[in-house]
């Protein structure tokens, strides 16, 4: 760790950004988890927010930042070299965040010791003197482009580049679709939904304190919508936090038991239920170790996955997720699938959803399940059950991809299947 004796104004936020990037790119931690520990001790919320903004912007532009750095060095810096991390931070400030050149470099040099300082200063100067710019839209990491290009085609890769280039809009889901207020600049893409521009202060929006709505990406809201009205029937929401699907089911009249293994995430779910004044039974438990007392009418399995579908808001997934991570998630999903299926009554429904753009965590996982469980069959999703301009696949499942709803601001990548148990 570099000494903090030379930290001046602005340096602590850049040092925190360095810690965030190190945690994400070298240790494989999620951005939000890294943020909590890396920014602890910063005196101002503004410093914390700026450290987060720097790290997130670096993660959106890593391939392009590295190309600029490599163009100005005789010998390629190791991927995990502190000098490379410092240069990413300096360059992204200068080229993407509008920080003056002198401030971008002077606040980063204290992050490195000895010879690397001279290297960082020299490379930064060489790049910026040439009038370098970052491409718009950014390039995705090469392995991600190849993987998604193989799975979905080059047009989806190009759409993903455009999607990560801009902040995602904010989607609101209303407990009562008949009680949607007028909001400036808001659009509705399905019943009970409003979309407001990115950056709109959530807590200042009409109705926040009253709890009539919550923030939930429009794609993430599809799985619970597919179960329809509950009419007092019993549903399990598995891996439930932060609670959007639980609140949807409760608002639709289901008697909901929400199961979540994480204590911290369960706390967020509880807070959301209290604010919205919706009721659910909360169970803090691992789905692989817990079981209900008896079968239920519906199970919603929001399965743990690589989360590559939420890359717009969480660009860290593009750098953390490797084939080994996907393989681990597929194994976990298979075990959860097998348990959850046994908890569905004959004639009941099972909805499987993942926020992943990896077919192994969606289409392929579903095919393996159906081959093992002939007592379940896909119950095709109807076009009228989905948001505008989102259509079901030929087999009745739902796959949302970059490029869908593009003119309206896009949506997260999800795979969703609704099934019914025959016996």
N, C-alpha and C positions, 0 to 999 in steps of 0.2 A: 504494500500500500504506500502510495506517495505521501510524504509529509504534508501536513496542512499548514505549515508555518507561513507559506507564501500565498495562502488563499486571500484574494481580495474580493471586491464586490462582484457578484455574479459567478464566482468560481464554485461555491458550494452546490449550486444547481447543476452546473456542468459535471461536477464530481459525482453527484447523485445519478445523472444520466449515464455516466460511465458504468456505475455499479449496476444500473438496470440492464444495460446492454450486455454486460458481462454475465449477469444471471440468466438472461434469456438465451444468448447465443453460445455461451460456453457450458452453462450448467443445465440448460433446457427447461428453465422455470417459465411459467406463464407470465406475461407482462404485468398483469394485475398483482400477482403474488410477489413479483420482484419489486414492484413499486412501493409496497408497504414497508418493506425492510430498508430499501435503498434510500428512501426520502425521510426516514425517521430522523428527527433532530433538526430538519430544516426549519428555520424560524418563522417562515411565512408560507401561507397557502399558495401565494403567487409563485414562490420558488418551487414548491412541489409540482404545481401545474406546469411550470416551464420545463422542469426536468422530464416530466411525463411527455410533454409535447416534443421535446428534442428526441427522446428515445423512440417515440412512435414514428416520427418523421424519418429518422435513420432507418428504421425497420421497413418503411415503405420504399426506401431507395437504395438498399444495400448493394445490389448488383451494379447500379450505375455509379454510386459513390466509389466502389472498389475499382471500377474501370478507370475513373479519373485518377485515383491514387496510383494505380499500377502504371498509368501512362507517364507518371513523373518520377518513377524510381527505377534505378538500374537493375536492382535485384528485388524481386517480389517480396513484400513483407509477409510474414506468416499471418494466417487468418486470425489467430488469437493474439497477435502482438498488440501491446497497449498503444503503440504509436498508430497502428491502423484504426483502433477504436477512437483515439483522440482526433485523428484526421476526419473520420466520419462525422464526429460531432461538430468540428469546426466548419467543415464544408457544407453540411446540411443547414447550419445556421446562415451561412453566407448565401447559399444558392437556393434555399427553399423557405427559410423563415424570415428573411429580410434583415438579419442582423448585420450592422456595419462590419466591414472586413477587419478593422483593427480590434473591435470587441470580440468578434468570432474567434480570432487567433489568440488574443491576449488572455482570454478567460479559459483557454484550453491548455496552453503551455504549462501551467502549474500542475497539470495532471500527469506529466511525464518527467522523468529525471534524466540528468546527464546528456549523453550523446543523442538520444531520441528527441530531445527538445529541438536541437538544431535540425534534425531530419524533418520533424513535423513542421517547423517554421518554413523550411526550404520547400517542401512539397506543397504546402498550402499556398505559398507565394507563387510557385511555378504554375499551379493550376489556375489560380484566380487571375494572374497576369494575362493568361491566354484567353480570358473572357469565357471560361467554361460555363456551360449550363447543363442542368439535369434534364433528361428527356421527359416529355409530357405526352402520353402517360408513362409512368415508370415501367421498367422491365421487371418481370417476376424472376425469382431465382431459377436457374436453368433446369434444375431437377423438377421443380413445380411445373414449369411450362411444358416439359416433356411428358410428365405424368398426366396432367390435365388435357394436353393436346391429344394424347393417345386415347384417353377416356371419352372426351367430349368434342374434340376438334379445335382447330386453330381459331375459329370465330369466338369460342368461349374463352380461350386464353386471352384474346385481344379485349374481349368485354371485361375480363377480370382485371386487366391492366387499367382500363378506364375506371372501373369500380373502385380500385384502391387509391386512385388519384384524387378522389374527393371524399369529404366527410359524408357519412351516411345520414339520411334524414331520420327523424324520430317518429316512430309509429306508436300511436295510442290505441289501446283496446278498452272499450267501455263496457261496464257491467250491465248497463241498460242501453241497448241499441237505440231506444226511443228517446233517450235523454242526452243526445249529443249537442253540445253548445256550439254557437257560431265562434269560430276562431279565425283571425286574420291569416291569410296565406295557407290555410289548411285544406287538404283534399281528402276525400273518402274513396277508398278502393274496394271496399266490401262493407256489408252491414256491421255496425258497431265499431268502425275503425276511422281514425283520422291520421293523416300524415302531415307533420309540420316540418319546417326547414331545419337543417342541421344547425346546432348552436343555440336553438331556442331554449331559454332557461326553464327547465322542467318544473321546478318548484313554484315558479311565478305564473304558470299557466292556470287558467280558470278551472276550478274543480279539483286541484291537487289535494288541498287540505281536506276536502270533503270525501276524497277517496272514490270518486266515481269512475276512475280510469287508472291504468297503469301503462308503463312503457314496455312494449314487446314487439320485436320485429314482425312484420306481417307474415313472413314465412314461418316463424316460430309459433304463430297463432293458429296455423292450419291444423295441426294434429288434434287439439282439443275440439276445434269446430266440427271435426268429422264424427264426433260422438253425439252431436245434437243435444236435444233437451233431455235432462236427466229424469224429471218427474219423480224424484225421490229415490231413484235406483242408486246402487252402490258402485263406486268407481275407485280404483287404485291409481294414484299418480306416482310412478316410480322414478327415482332420481329427480325429485320434484323441484328443488331450488333452482332459481330464486323465487319461483312461485307463480309465474304467469299462467301456466297451464292449470295449476290448482285453482287459481282465482277464476279462470274461464269456466272450469267445470262447476265450481260452487255457484257462480252467477247463473249458470244454465240449469240449475236445479238438481245437480247430482249430490249425493251424500259421499263426500270425498275423504279418503285417507291418503295423506301425502307422506311418502317415505323418502328420507334423505339421510345419507351417511355422514355428511360433514356438519359439525357443530356450528361453524361459522356461517355456512350457507343456510342452515336451518334457522339461524337467527334472522337472516334477511327475509326468509319466507314468512316467519312469524310477524315481523314488522310490517310486511306488505299486507298480510291479512288484517292486521289491526287497523291499518290506515284505510283499507277499503271496506272494512266492516263485513267481511265475508268469513264464513265458517268452514273449517276442515279439521279433521283429526290429524295430528302431526305425530309421526313416528320417526325418531332418530335411530336409524338402523341400516345395516348393509343388506341390500336386496339378496345377496348370496347367502346370508345367514338368518334372514327373517322370513316369516310366512304368515299370511292372514289366517284367522281361525276357520274361515270357510270360503268357498269360491264366491266370486262377485260378478256383477253384470258386465263390467267393462274394466279393462286394464290399459293404461297408457304408459308405455315403456319409452321414455325419452333417454335412450341408451347412451352410456358414456362412449365418447368417440374422440377422434383426433381434432375435431372442431375446425377443420379447414374451411368449412362453409361460412364462418364468421370472420374471415380475413379482413373485411372492410374495416371493422372496428377493432380487430385484434390482429394486426399485421405480424405479430410475433409467431403465429402458427406457421407462417411460410418458412420460418427458419428453425423452428423447434421440431417439426414433425418429419420423421424419417420412416422408411418402410417398417422398421422394427416397432415403432410406436403404433402404426396402423395394425400390424399383426397382433400386438398385445391387446388392442382394443377389440379386434374381431373375436379373439378368444373369450374375452370378458363378456361381450355381447351374446355370444353363443350360450354361455352359462346362464346369463340372465334371461334370455329368451326361453330356455327350457323350463326355468322355474316359473316365469310369469305365465306361460301358456297353461300350466296346471291350475292356475288360480282363476281361470275364466270359466264361468258356468257354461254348460251346453246351451247353445243359442246365443251366448254372449259375444262381445267384441273385444278384439285386441288391436290396438294401434301401436305401431312401431315407428319411431322417428329418430333420425340422427342429423346433427348439424354438420355434416361432412360432405365433401365433394369427392370422396374416394369410393368407387363402386364396391370395393371389398367391405365397406362399412354400410352398405345400403342394399343395392340390387343383389349382389352376390350373397350377402348374409341372409337376406330374405329367402332366396332360392334354396339355400342349404336348410333353413328352418322348415320350409314347406315340404321338402323332400323327406324330412324326418317326422313330420307331423301331418299325416293325411287328414286328420280331424279338423284342420284349419284350411280355409280357402280365402283368397282375396275377395273382399267386398268392394267392387270398383267404386272409385270416387267419381261423382258426377260433376260436370263442368260448373254447374250453378252453385256448387259448394265451395268454390275456390275464388280468390280475388280476380278482379278484372285482368285479362290477358295472361292468366296462368291456367294451363290446361293439363288434365291428367294424361299420363302415358298410356300407350295402347293397352297395357295389361291392367289398367285401373289404379296403379300407384301414382305417386306424385314425386317429381324430381324438379326442384328449382335450381336454376343455374345463373351464373353471371350473364348479364344481357337481358334477362327477363325484367320487365318493368323499367327498362333502362331510362326512357324519357321521364319517368315519374320518380327516378331516384334509386331504382334497383331493389334488391332484397337479398337476404342471406341464402346460402346454399343448403338445401335440406333434401333428405329422402324420407318419404312417408308412405306407409302402407296400412290399410285398414283390413282386418281379417275377421271372420266370424267362425266360431267353433260349432261344428255340427253335432258332436256327441261327447 
